[in-house]
Amino acid sequence: GDSVTQTEGQVTVSESKSLIINCTYSATSIGYPNLFWYVRYPGEGLQLLLKVITAGQKGSSRGFEATYNKEATSFHLQKASVQESDSAVYYCALGYGNEKITFGAGTKLTIKP
Amino acid sequence: NAGVIQTPRHKVTGKGQEATLWCEPISGHSAVFWYRQTIVQGLEFLTYFRNQAPIDDSGMPKERFSAQMPNQSHSTLKIQSTQPQDSAVYLCASSLDGGNTQYFGPGTRLLVL
């Protein structure tokens, strides 16, 4: 079946520094999957941060970016300068059309002031 | 728009009792998804409906778990004879027909003692 791997369970970054959260995927279905980053802020529900449905394209939201790299089967999340308000749990995920989503294990991001 | 509504938010049951979890999708959304989140297994897909019809229940445990969608405004997940290993946060999500973005509810935290 499909799978998503996030190698870091927890990441701590100082405020205003850059961030990268790694995500790789394995997709067994025919065709290229849609790729997502979901986020759960403290005390809130899971919400979509960004998505990319075309290989080679980049998605962005709230200063975060991720590029769909089909050769490397990667979808790393990056931000040039993090803020304390970015502290949250980030989930990389994949899906096909309007069907089930397969999630990574999540990465808890803590920002040091 | 109230978003996806899940009730109850918290439920405590004794081993062997039944638990019924409710989900009200966003009005106009035709697809409803159920996921389960635990520390060990992470976020796992359980089942989903489209236009009230069951489409994929590949993630549902074969025994004791069942899901229904009797009308377009709500879905239920029922767990019979609950066991401690059923303790988890159960998430419901909905999406538009033809869409690829799922909107999640706040979840129901089930604790089986």
gemmi code that builds the backbone of each chain (N, CA, C; Angstrom):
import gemmi

chains = {
    "A": [
        ("GLY", (0.822, -1.200, 0.000), (0.000, 0.000, 0.000), (0.857, 1.251, 0.000)),
        ("ASP", (0.178, 2.384, -0.047), (0.871, 3.671, -0.004), (1.443, 3.937, 1.378)),
        ("SER", (2.521, 4.717, 1.432), (3.092, 5.087, 2.723), (3.766, 6.443, 2.634)),
        ("VAL", (3.855, 7.116, 3.768), (4.488, 8.431, 3.881), (5.445, 8.383, 5.060)),
        ("THR", (6.646, 8.862, 4.846), (7.666, 8.816, 5.888), (8.126, 10.216, 6.263)),
        ("GLN", (8.011, 10.538, 7.529), (8.576, 11.765, 8.073), (9.651, 11.322, 9.062)),
        ("THR", (10.883, 11.642, 8.789), (11.983, 11.088, 9.567), (12.126, 11.724, 10.941)),
        ("GLU", (11.691, 12.985, 11.073), (11.834, 13.657, 12.360), (10.511, 13.678, 13.113)),
        ("GLY", (10.517, 13.108, 14.304), (9.317, 13.164, 15.120), (9.172, 14.504, 15.822)),
        ("GLN", (10.310, 15.117, 16.133), (10.289, 16.414, 16.808), (11.413, 17.266, 16.239)),
        ("VAL", (11.115, 18.544, 16.059), (12.108, 19.497, 15.568), (11.992, 20.765, 16.402)),
        ("THR", (13.136, 21.289, 16.822), (13.165, 22.556, 17.553), (14.012, 23.546, 16.761)),
        ("VAL", (13.451, 24.715, 16.519), (14.116, 25.742, 15.726), (13.990, 27.077, 16.454)),
        ("SER", (15.025, 27.852, 16.407), (14.967, 29.189, 17.005), (14.176, 30.135, 16.112)),
        ("GLU", (13.466, 31.042, 16.766), (12.662, 32.011, 16.018), (13.529, 32.768, 15.015)),
        ("SER", (12.974, 32.986, 13.842), (13.570, 33.688, 12.691), (14.546, 32.811, 11.904)),
        ("LYS", (14.823, 31.606, 12.356), (15.684, 30.693, 11.594), (14.868, 29.933, 10.552)),
        ("SER", (15.589, 29.274, 9.646), (14.919, 28.519, 8.589), (14.560, 27.115, 9.068)),
        ("LEU", (13.604, 26.530, 8.338), (13.066, 25.221, 8.718), (12.940, 24.346, 7.494)),
        ("ILE", (13.246, 23.072, 7.663), (12.876, 22.079, 6.677), (12.408, 20.830, 7.402)),
        ("ILE", (11.250, 20.338, 7.035), (10.723, 19.076, 7.555), (10.660, 18.106, 6.381)),
        ("ASN", (11.343, 16.998, 6.528), (11.466, 16.045, 5.425), (10.253, 15.128, 5.298)),
        ("CYS", (9.903, 14.854, 4.058), (8.791, 13.943, 3.767), (9.110, 13.195, 2.485)),
        ("THR", (9.050, 11.882, 2.542), (9.129, 11.063, 1.344), (7.930, 10.135, 1.310)),
        ("TYR", (7.597, 9.683, 0.122), (6.399, 8.866, 0.006), (6.646, 7.683, -0.925)),
        ("SER", (5.799, 6.690, -0.766), (5.786, 5.539, -1.660), (4.345, 5.331, -2.091)),
        ("ALA", (4.118, 5.466, -3.382), (2.756, 5.362, -3.901), (2.663, 4.156, -4.822)),
        ("THR", (1.761, 3.259, -4.516), (1.659, 2.020, -5.285), (0.559, 2.035, -6.329)),
        ("SER", (-0.335, 3.014, -6.247), (-1.421, 3.081, -7.209), (-0.931, 3.696, -8.526)),
        ("ILE", (-1.704, 3.469, -9.581), (-1.362, 4.023, -10.899), (-1.570, 5.533, -10.872)),
        ("GLY", (-0.644, 6.264, -11.486), (-0.764, 7.711, -11.540), (-0.067, 8.377, -10.372)),
        ("TYR", (0.009, 9.678, -10.455), (0.689, 10.431, -9.416), (-0.317, 10.892, -8.369)),
        ("PRO", (0.055, 10.728, -7.098), (-0.885, 11.130, -6.039), (-0.905, 12.640, -5.841)),
        ("ASN", (-1.937, 13.104, -5.167), (-1.961, 14.461, -4.645), (-1.175, 14.455, -3.341)),
        ("LEU", (-0.431, 15.520, -3.091), (0.371, 15.602, -1.876), (-0.088, 16.772, -1.011)),
        ("PHE", (-0.084, 16.542, 0.289), (-0.626, 17.511, 1.234), (0.314, 17.701, 2.420)),
        ("TRP", (0.236, 18.886, 3.001), (0.703, 19.117, 4.357), (-0.489, 19.593, 5.178)),
        ("TYR", (-0.772, 18.842, 6.252), (-1.783, 19.239, 7.213), (-1.070, 19.688, 8.486)),
        ("VAL", (-1.764, 20.527, 9.271), (-1.170, 21.048, 10.490), (-2.210, 21.028, 11.603)),
        ("ARG", (-1.735, 20.745, 12.802), (-2.600, 20.834, 13.992), (-1.934, 21.792, 14.970)),
        ("TYR", (-2.512, 22.978, 15.116), (-2.021, 23.931, 16.096), (-2.537, 23.533, 17.477)),
        ("PRO", (-1.860, 23.930, 18.534), (-2.290, 23.554, 19.892), (-3.744, 23.924, 20.134)),
        ("GLY", (-4.519, 22.946, 20.585), (-5.914, 23.209, 20.910), (-6.848, 23.293, 19.725)),
        ("GLU", (-6.339, 23.050, 18.525), (-7.175, 23.161, 17.340), (-7.242, 21.835, 16.601)),
        ("GLY", (-8.124, 21.771, 15.612), (-8.259, 20.568, 14.810), (-7.274, 20.527, 13.665)),
        ("LEU", (-7.241, 19.385, 13.011), (-6.356, 19.177, 11.866), (-6.852, 20.022, 10.689)),
        ("GLN", (-5.956, 20.770, 10.061), (-6.375, 21.617, 8.946), (-5.341, 21.569, 7.842)),
        ("LEU", (-5.796, 21.789, 6.628), (-4.909, 21.767, 5.475), (-4.017, 22.994, 5.491)),
        ("LEU", (-2.719, 22.772, 5.324), (-1.783, 23.876, 5.200), (-1.551, 24.196, 3.721)),
        ("LEU", (-1.214, 23.177, 2.936), (-1.045, 23.372, 1.503), (-1.169, 22.037, 0.795)),
        ("LYS", (-1.408, 22.119, -0.504), (-1.498, 20.901, -1.300), (-0.929, 21.165, -2.680)),
        ("VAL", (-0.435, 20.107, -3.327), (0.033, 20.173, -4.699), (-0.462, 18.922, -5.408)),
        ("ILE", (-1.104, 19.105, -6.529), (-1.674, 17.954, -7.222), (-0.943, 17.634, -8.520)),
        ("THR", (0.018, 18.473, -8.905), (0.757, 18.255, -10.146), (2.241, 18.106, -9.842)),
        ("ALA", (2.825, 17.021, -10.323), (4.245, 16.781, -10.106), (5.063, 17.931, -10.680)),
        ("GLY", (6.068, 18.351, -9.913), (6.925, 19.434, -10.358), (6.486, 20.806, -9.880)),
        ("GLN", (5.276, 20.912, -9.376), (4.743, 22.196, -8.936), (5.078, 22.447, -7.464)),
        ("LYS", (4.973, 23.702, -7.073), (5.219, 24.103, -5.701), (3.949, 24.673, -5.114)),
        ("GLY", (3.691, 24.334, -3.869), (2.570, 24.913, -3.147), (3.096, 25.802, -2.030)),
        ("SER", (2.313, 26.806, -1.659), (2.746, 27.699, -0.591), (1.550, 28.214, 0.194)),
        ("SER", (1.804, 28.493, 1.463), (0.769, 29.022, 2.345), (1.426, 29.480, 3.633)),
        ("ARG", (1.062, 30.629, 4.117), (1.532, 31.169, 5.399), (3.049, 31.182, 5.492)),
        ("GLY", (3.717, 31.368, 4.366), (5.173, 31.433, 4.348), (5.843, 30.083, 4.182)),
        ("PHE", (5.063, 29.009, 4.228), (5.585, 27.665, 4.012), (5.530, 27.315, 2.527)),
        ("GLU", (6.493, 26.492, 2.097), (6.512, 26.018, 0.721), (6.843, 24.530, 0.694)),
        ("ALA", (6.345, 23.862, -0.338), (6.707, 22.467, -0.557), (6.645, 22.200, -2.054)),
        ("THR", (7.627, 21.490, -2.573), (7.687, 21.178, -3.999), (7.503, 19.683, -4.212)),
        ("TYR", (6.651, 19.340, -5.144), (6.332, 17.953, -5.492), (7.447, 17.419, -6.395)),
        ("ASN", (8.306, 16.587, -5.830), (9.436, 16.032, -6.569), (9.158, 14.555, -6.828)),
        ("LYS", (8.687, 14.244, -8.045), (8.302, 12.863, -8.323), (9.507, 11.957, -8.520)),
        ("GLU", (10.636, 12.507, -8.938), (11.834, 11.686, -9.110), (12.361, 11.197, -7.768)),
        ("ALA", (12.413, 12.119, -6.812), (12.902, 11.772, -5.481), (11.765, 11.277, -4.571)),
        ("THR", (10.549, 11.279, -5.082), (9.337, 10.974, -4.297), (9.390, 11.697, -2.955)),
        ("SER", (9.586, 13.014, -3.026), (9.690, 13.815, -1.817), (8.760, 15.012, -1.873)),
        ("PHE", (8.441, 15.534, -0.707), (7.561, 16.700, -0.596), (7.937, 17.425, 0.689)),
        ("HIS", (9.164, 17.926, 0.766), (9.680, 18.540, 1.983), (9.020, 19.895, 2.229)),
        ("LEU", (8.782, 20.194, 3.489), (8.171, 21.458, 3.875), (9.270, 22.420, 4.339)),
        ("GLN", (9.242, 23.643, 3.807), (10.284, 24.609, 4.133), (9.681, 25.959, 4.495)),
        ("LYS", (10.412, 26.667, 5.346), (10.059, 28.052, 5.653), (11.348, 28.807, 5.933)),
        ("ALA", (11.453, 29.982, 5.405), (12.701, 30.747, 5.491), (12.929, 31.326, 6.883)),
        ("SER", (11.844, 31.720, 7.559), (11.983, 32.369, 8.853), (10.761, 32.016, 9.697)),
        ("VAL", (10.969, 31.172, 10.695), (9.824, 30.695, 11.480), (9.480, 31.683, 12.591)),
        ("GLN", (8.218, 31.584, 13.019), (7.727, 32.417, 14.108), (7.201, 31.518, 15.213)),
        ("GLU", (7.072, 32.088, 16.397), (6.581, 31.285, 17.518), (5.213, 30.688, 17.212)),
        ("SER", (4.401, 31.398, 16.456), (3.057, 30.936, 16.126), (3.051, 29.724, 15.185)),
        ("ASP", (4.211, 29.357, 14.669), (4.294, 28.170, 13.804), (4.401, 26.874, 14.603)),
        ("SER", (4.538, 26.976, 15.890), (4.611, 25.781, 16.736), (3.338, 24.961, 16.556)),
        ("ALA", (3.520, 23.711, 16.150), (2.372, 22.857, 15.812), (2.899, 21.477, 15.443)),
        ("VAL", (1.979, 20.575, 15.129), (2.350, 19.273, 14.588), (2.009, 19.278, 13.099)),
        ("TYR", (2.970, 18.906, 12.276), (2.812, 18.940, 10.829), (2.790, 17.514, 10.273)),
        ("TYR", (1.803, 17.254, 9.412), (1.628, 15.926, 8.820), (1.730, 16.007, 7.310)),
        ("CYS", (2.611, 15.210, 6.749), (2.683, 15.035, 5.309), (1.701, 13.926, 4.923)),
        ("ALA", (1.075, 14.039, 3.764), (0.049, 13.064, 3.412), (-0.091, 12.963, 1.904)),
        ("LEU", (-0.652, 11.845, 1.460), (-0.945, 11.682, 0.035), (-2.324, 11.076, -0.162)),
        ("GLY", (-2.896, 11.341, -1.323), (-4.202, 10.789, -1.651), (-4.420, 10.841, -3.153)),
        ("TYR", (-5.472, 10.155, -3.585), (-5.829, 10.133, -4.993), (-7.255, 10.653, -5.144)),
        ("GLY", (-7.415, 11.692, -5.921), (-8.740, 12.220, -6.150), (-9.424, 12.558, -4.851)),
        ("ASN", (-10.645, 12.099, -4.719), (-11.423, 12.353, -3.515), (-11.564, 11.074, -2.712)),
        ("GLU", (-10.430, 10.400, -2.514), (-10.443, 9.154, -1.768), (-9.636, 9.298, -0.482)),
        ("LYS", (-9.401, 8.185, 0.184), (-8.748, 8.230, 1.483), (-7.369, 8.873, 1.403)),
        ("ILE", (-6.938, 9.438, 2.540), (-5.628, 10.051, 2.646), (-4.754, 9.169, 3.524)),
        ("THR", (-3.497, 9.013, 3.101), (-2.505, 8.294, 3.896), (-1.568, 9.319, 4.523)),
        ("PHE", (-1.441, 9.283, 5.837), (-0.673, 10.288, 6.568), (0.678, 9.750, 7.028)),
        ("GLY", (1.636, 10.667, 7.141), (2.871, 10.363, 7.836), (2.646, 10.414, 9.340)),
        ("ALA", (3.715, 10.111, 10.082), (3.605, 10.022, 11.532), (3.499, 11.382, 12.211)),
        ("GLY", (3.845, 12.434, 11.503), (3.776, 13.774, 12.079), (5.108, 14.232, 12.631)),
        ("THR", (5.327, 15.543, 12.577), (6.524, 16.166, 13.137), (6.094, 17.306, 14.036)),
        ("LYS", (6.479, 17.215, 15.293), (6.136, 18.276, 16.225), (7.203, 19.360, 16.148)),
        ("LEU", (6.778, 20.558, 15.781), (7.681, 21.694, 15.635), (7.557, 22.604, 16.854)),
        ("THR", (8.674, 22.849, 17.492), (8.730, 23.776, 18.619), (9.652, 24.921, 18.234)),
        ("ILE", (9.171, 26.145, 18.439), (9.954, 27.327, 18.119), (10.480, 27.925, 19.415)),
        ("LYS", (11.783, 28.102, 19.488), (12.407, 28.733, 20.662), (12.435, 30.241, 20.464)),
        ("PRO", (11.930, 30.984, 21.462), (11.935, 32.451, 21.310), (13.344, 33.022, 21.390)),
    ],
    "B": [
        ("ASN", (-20.332, 29.017, 8.476), (-20.152, 27.579, 8.296), (-19.536, 27.000, 9.547)),
        ("ALA", (-20.223, 26.036, 10.157), (-19.775, 25.520, 11.444), (-18.643, 24.530, 11.303)),
        ("GLY", (-18.323, 24.089, 10.118), (-17.312, 23.070, 9.971), (-17.882, 21.701, 10.285)),
        ("VAL", (-17.019, 20.701, 10.298), (-17.450, 19.346, 10.626), (-17.674, 19.269, 12.140)),
        ("ILE", (-18.809, 18.718, 12.513), (-19.159, 18.615, 13.921), (-19.082, 17.162, 14.356)),
        ("GLN", (-18.415, 16.930, 15.457), (-18.324, 15.580, 16.006), (-18.802, 15.596, 17.462)),
        ("THR", (-19.625, 14.623, 17.772), (-20.098, 14.477, 19.154), (-20.065, 13.011, 19.555)),
        ("PRO", (-19.812, 12.725, 20.835), (-19.320, 13.668, 21.836), (-17.853, 14.003, 21.591)),
        ("ARG", (-17.341, 14.978, 22.264), (-15.923, 15.296, 22.146), (-15.073, 14.331, 22.962)),
        ("HIS", (-15.632, 13.859, 24.042), (-14.941, 12.890, 24.893), (-15.939, 11.822, 25.302)),
        ("LYS", (-15.452, 10.578, 25.350), (-16.318, 9.482, 25.787), (-15.481, 8.472, 26.539)),
        ("VAL", (-15.970, 8.090, 27.697), (-15.319, 7.056, 28.494), (-16.282, 5.880, 28.594)),
        ("THR", (-15.830, 4.692, 28.238), (-16.662, 3.505, 28.333), (-15.917, 2.421, 29.097)),
        ("GLY", (-16.689, 1.495, 29.628), (-16.094, 0.334, 30.259), (-15.886, -0.753, 29.229)),
        ("LYS", (-14.924, -1.586, 29.473), (-14.641, -2.699, 28.563), (-15.895, -3.535, 28.342)),
        ("GLY", (-16.194, -3.803, 27.060), (-17.373, -4.595, 26.729), (-18.607, -3.773, 26.409)),
        ("GLN", (-18.573, -2.481, 26.694), (-19.725, -1.632, 26.372), (-19.660, -1.172, 24.923)),
        ("GLU", (-20.768, -0.606, 24.473), (-20.864, -0.109, 23.102), (-20.611, 1.395, 23.079)),
        ("ALA", (-19.988, 1.857, 22.001), (-19.761, 3.289, 21.830), (-20.224, 3.704, 20.444)),
        ("THR", (-20.986, 4.793, 20.391), (-21.443, 5.339, 19.117), (-20.948, 6.761, 18.986)),
        ("LEU", (-20.245, 7.009, 17.894), (-19.678, 8.324, 17.631), (-20.411, 8.944, 16.447)),
        ("TRP", (-20.663, 10.262, 16.554), (-21.470, 10.961, 15.556), (-20.651, 11.988, 14.806)),
        ("CYS", (-20.986, 12.136, 13.537), (-20.317, 13.124, 12.707), (-21.352, 13.828, 11.830)),
        ("GLU", (-21.296, 15.156, 11.830), (-22.126, 15.948, 10.927), (-21.198, 16.655, 9.943)),
        ("PRO", (-21.245, 16.277, 8.660), (-20.332, 16.890, 7.689), (-20.735, 18.322, 7.374)),
        ("ILE", (-19.851, 19.025, 6.711), (-20.152, 20.363, 6.239), (-21.293, 20.278, 5.227)),
        ("SER", (-22.249, 21.168, 5.350), (-23.397, 21.160, 4.461), (-22.967, 21.257, 3.001)),
        ("GLY", (-23.493, 20.340, 2.198), (-23.158, 20.332, 0.774), (-22.013, 19.402, 0.420)),
        ("HIS", (-21.311, 18.936, 1.421), (-20.234, 17.972, 1.148), (-20.834, 16.585, 0.970)),
        ("SER", (-20.335, 15.873, -0.046), (-20.927, 14.589, -0.373), (-20.108, 13.409, 0.105)),
        ("ALA", (-18.874, 13.640, 0.522), (-18.018, 12.538, 0.979), (-17.713, 12.709, 2.467)),
        ("VAL", (-17.785, 11.602, 3.196), (-17.484, 11.592, 4.629), (-16.478, 10.491, 4.920)),
        ("PHE", (-15.436, 10.856, 5.643), (-14.341, 9.942, 5.945), (-14.213, 9.772, 7.459)),
        ("TRP", (-13.814, 8.587, 7.874), (-13.491, 8.316, 9.277), (-12.038, 7.861, 9.378)),
        ("TYR", (-11.329, 8.449, 10.342), (-9.941, 8.090, 10.640), (-9.817, 7.853, 12.139)),
        ("ARG", (-8.745, 7.173, 12.514), (-8.464, 6.931, 13.920), (-7.011, 7.319, 14.172)),
        ("GLN", (-6.748, 7.979, 15.306), (-5.388, 8.384, 15.627), (-4.977, 7.842, 16.986)),
        ("THR", (-3.864, 7.121, 17.009), (-3.273, 6.635, 18.245), (-1.795, 6.993, 18.241)),
        ("ILE", (-1.194, 6.933, 19.418), (0.239, 7.222, 19.529), (1.034, 6.209, 18.716)),
        ("VAL", (0.632, 4.948, 18.813), (1.410, 3.875, 18.195), (1.216, 3.835, 16.675)),
        ("GLN", (-0.026, 3.900, 16.216), (-0.325, 3.703, 14.792), (-0.437, 4.995, 14.009)),
        ("GLY", (-0.498, 6.120, 14.707), (-0.663, 7.392, 13.998), (-2.068, 7.544, 13.459)),
        ("LEU", (-2.209, 8.289, 12.373), (-3.498, 8.564, 11.746), (-3.789, 7.480, 10.716)),
        ("GLU", (-4.859, 6.718, 10.965), (-5.206, 5.615, 10.073), (-6.594, 5.825, 9.488)),
        ("PHE", (-6.715, 5.539, 8.214), (-8.019, 5.571, 7.547), (-8.859, 4.382, 7.993)),
        ("LEU", (-10.135, 4.635, 8.207), (-11.049, 3.545, 8.550), (-12.011, 3.243, 7.391)),
        ("THR", (-12.813, 4.249, 7.009), (-13.857, 4.008, 6.023), (-14.332, 5.324, 5.445)),
        ("TYR", (-15.021, 5.278, 4.271), (-15.645, 6.503, 3.792), (-16.876, 6.237, 2.955)),
        ("PHE", (-17.700, 7.267, 2.882), (-18.963, 7.253, 2.154), (-18.952, 8.364, 1.115)),
        ("ARG", (-19.619, 8.103, 0.010), (-19.859, 9.145, -0.971), (-21.338, 9.118, -1.309)),
        ("ASN", (-21.983, 10.282, -1.193), (-23.436, 10.349, -1.402), (-24.149, 9.267, -0.594)),
        ("GLN", (-23.730, 9.090, 0.616), (-24.287, 8.169, 1.620), (-23.962, 6.707, 1.358)),
        ("ALA", (-23.366, 6.386, 0.220), (-23.059, 4.986, -0.075), (-21.661, 4.647, 0.435)),
        ("PRO", (-21.512, 3.487, 1.063), (-20.172, 3.065, 1.494), (-19.296, 2.763, 0.289)),
        ("ILE", (-18.082, 3.344, 0.283), (-17.200, 3.195, -0.873), (-15.989, 2.325, -0.540)),
        ("ASP", (-15.388, 2.573, 0.609), (-14.145, 1.877, 0.954), (-14.112, 1.704, 2.464)),
        ("ASP", (-14.132, 0.472, 2.923), (-14.029, 0.209, 4.367), (-12.788, -0.623, 4.664)),
        ("SER", (-11.781, -0.474, 3.839), (-10.586, -1.311, 3.947), (-9.827, -1.125, 5.251)),
        ("GLY", (-10.025, -0.010, 5.940), (-9.324, 0.238, 7.192), (-10.079, -0.174, 8.429)),
        ("MET", (-11.300, -0.604, 8.236), (-12.143, -0.942, 9.398), (-11.733, -2.297, 9.963)),
        ("PRO", (-11.560, -2.400, 11.280), (-11.386, -3.725, 11.885), (-12.580, -4.597, 11.505)),
        ("LYS", (-12.319, -5.880, 11.259), (-13.359, -6.757, 10.721), (-14.441, -7.066, 11.738)),
        ("GLU", (-14.098, -6.971, 12.982), (-15.078, -7.276, 14.021), (-15.348, -6.041, 14.863)),
        ("ARG", (-16.540, -5.925, 15.334), (-16.991, -4.956, 16.325), (-17.174, -3.537, 15.789)),
        ("PHE", (-16.576, -3.183, 14.662), (-16.678, -1.824, 14.123), (-17.667, -1.800, 12.956)),
        ("SER", (-18.518, -0.774, 12.953), (-19.412, -0.573, 11.822), (-19.667, 0.916, 11.660)),
        ("ALA", (-19.957, 1.326, 10.438), (-20.243, 2.730, 10.155), (-21.450, 2.809, 9.248)),
        ("GLN", (-22.200, 3.871, 9.442), (-23.381, 4.090, 8.625), (-23.495, 5.562, 8.264)),
        ("MET", (-24.254, 5.806, 7.200), (-24.579, 7.193, 6.855), (-26.035, 7.203, 6.394)),
        ("PRO", (-26.940, 7.277, 7.338), (-28.368, 7.156, 7.008), (-28.929, 8.334, 6.224)),
        ("ASN", (-28.315, 9.488, 6.337), (-28.729, 10.643, 5.526), (-27.529, 11.544, 5.299)),
        ("GLN", (-27.715, 12.553, 4.470), (-26.558, 13.363, 4.069), (-26.038, 14.266, 5.175)),
        ("SER", (-26.767, 14.328, 6.296), (-26.344, 15.259, 7.336), (-25.639, 14.599, 8.510)),
        ("HIS", (-25.554, 13.264, 8.517), (-24.771, 12.677, 9.585), (-24.326, 11.255, 9.289)),
        ("SER", (-23.230, 10.905, 9.938), (-22.686, 9.548, 9.857), (-22.368, 9.091, 11.282)),
        ("THR", (-22.435, 7.800, 11.506), (-22.100, 7.245, 12.818), (-21.062, 6.149, 12.678)),
        ("LEU", (-20.229, 6.062, 13.685), (-19.259, 4.976, 13.811), (-19.585, 4.268, 15.117)),
        ("LYS", (-19.885, 2.995, 15.029), (-20.278, 2.230, 16.201), (-19.229, 1.178, 16.509)),
        ("ILE", (-18.867, 1.100, 17.771), (-17.923, 0.077, 18.215), (-18.633, -0.770, 19.266)),
        ("GLN", (-18.798, -2.040, 18.960), (-19.440, -2.947, 19.903), (-18.383, -3.612, 20.773)),
        ("SER", (-18.792, -3.933, 22.000), (-17.897, -4.626, 22.931), (-16.511, -3.976, 22.942)),
        ("THR", (-16.458, -2.712, 23.318), (-15.205, -1.949, 23.252), (-14.110, -2.595, 24.096)),
        ("GLN", (-12.894, -2.464, 23.572), (-11.702, -3.005, 24.227), (-10.716, -1.863, 24.497)),
        ("PRO", (-9.827, -2.019, 25.464), (-8.865, -0.940, 25.758), (-8.070, -0.500, 24.527)),
        ("GLN", (-7.795, -1.411, 23.614), (-7.025, -1.053, 22.420), (-7.816, -0.205, 21.435)),
        ("ASP", (-9.126, -0.024, 21.681), (-9.932, 0.860, 20.845), (-9.770, 2.318, 21.263)),
        ("SER", (-9.127, 2.556, 22.401), (-8.907, 3.919, 22.867), (-8.101, 4.686, 21.832)),
        ("ALA", (-8.628, 5.820, 21.421), (-8.017, 6.602, 20.340), (-8.806, 7.889, 20.171)),
        ("VAL", (-8.304, 8.753, 19.315), (-9.092, 9.893, 18.845), (-9.650, 9.513, 17.480)),
        ("TYR", (-10.950, 9.591, 17.346), (-11.619, 9.251, 16.094), (-11.977, 10.549, 15.378)),
        ("LEU", (-11.467, 10.683, 14.159), (-11.647, 11.898, 13.375), (-12.586, 11.646, 12.207)),
        ("CYS", (-13.442, 12.611, 11.985), (-14.322, 12.589, 10.828), (-13.921, 13.747, 9.917)),
        ("ALA", (-14.002, 13.525, 8.628), (-13.699, 14.577, 7.662), (-14.737, 14.543, 6.543)),
        ("SER", (-14.928, 15.674, 5.886), (-15.824, 15.692, 4.744), (-15.188, 16.474, 3.599)),
        ("SER", (-15.680, 16.227, 2.399), (-15.163, 16.928, 1.233), (-16.254, 17.062, 0.185)),
        ("LEU", (-16.027, 18.016, -0.714), (-16.965, 18.232, -1.811), (-16.841, 17.117, -2.837)),
        ("ASP", (-17.904, 16.847, -3.539), (-17.861, 15.884, -4.623), (-16.873, 16.380, -5.672)),
        ("GLY", (-15.905, 15.537, -6.028), (-14.897, 15.933, -7.005), (-13.754, 16.722, -6.403)),
        ("GLY", (-13.851, 17.048, -5.139), (-12.775, 17.793, -4.487), (-11.686, 16.875, -3.992)),
        ("ASN", (-10.566, 17.447, -3.611), (-9.491, 16.636, -3.064), (-9.003, 17.155, -1.725)),
        ("THR", (-9.737, 18.065, -1.132), (-9.388, 18.596, 0.180), (-10.393, 18.107, 1.198)),
        ("GLN", (-9.895, 17.462, 2.244), (-10.756, 16.992, 3.318), (-10.684, 17.961, 4.488)),
        ("TYR", (-11.853, 18.254, 5.045), (-11.977, 19.153, 6.178), (-12.307, 18.313, 7.401)),
        ("PHE", (-11.473, 18.465, 8.423), (-11.580, 17.585, 9.579), (-12.368, 18.227, 10.718)),
        ("GLY", (-13.062, 17.364, 11.449), (-13.693, 17.769, 12.683), (-12.703, 17.744, 13.825)),
        ("PRO", (-13.146, 18.149, 15.012), (-12.242, 18.224, 16.163), (-11.903, 16.860, 16.758)),
        ("GLY", (-12.668, 15.834, 16.374), (-12.384, 14.501, 16.872), (-13.169, 14.141, 18.118)),
        ("THR", (-13.329, 12.839, 18.318), (-13.892, 12.302, 19.557), (-12.808, 11.477, 20.223)),
        ("ARG", (-12.486, 11.847, 21.456), (-11.473, 11.086, 22.211), (-12.186, 10.005, 22.983)),
        ("LEU", (-11.932, 8.750, 22.600), (-12.559, 7.595, 23.242), (-11.552, 6.924, 24.169)),
        ("LEU", (-11.975, 6.723, 25.408), (-11.154, 6.026, 26.392), (-11.932, 4.823, 26.883)),
        ("VAL", (-11.352, 3.649, 26.704), (-11.992, 2.411, 27.154), (-11.222, 1.897, 28.360)),
        ("LEU", (-11.920, 1.835, 29.480), (-11.269, 1.424, 30.733), (-11.355, -0.067, 30.957)),
    ],
}
model = gemmi.Model(1)
for chain_id, residues in chains.items():
    chain = gemmi.Chain(chain_id)
    for i, (resn, *xyz) in enumerate(residues, 1):
        res = gemmi.Residue()
        res.name, res.seqid = resn, gemmi.SeqId(i, " ")
        for name, pos in zip(("N", "CA", "C"), xyz):
            atom = gemmi.Atom()
            atom.name, atom.element = name, gemmi.Element(name[0])
            atom.pos, atom.b_iso = gemmi.Position(*pos), 0.0
            res.add_atom(atom)
        chain.add_residue(res)
    model.add_chain(chain)
structure = gemmi.Structure()
structure.add_model(model)
structure.setup_entities()
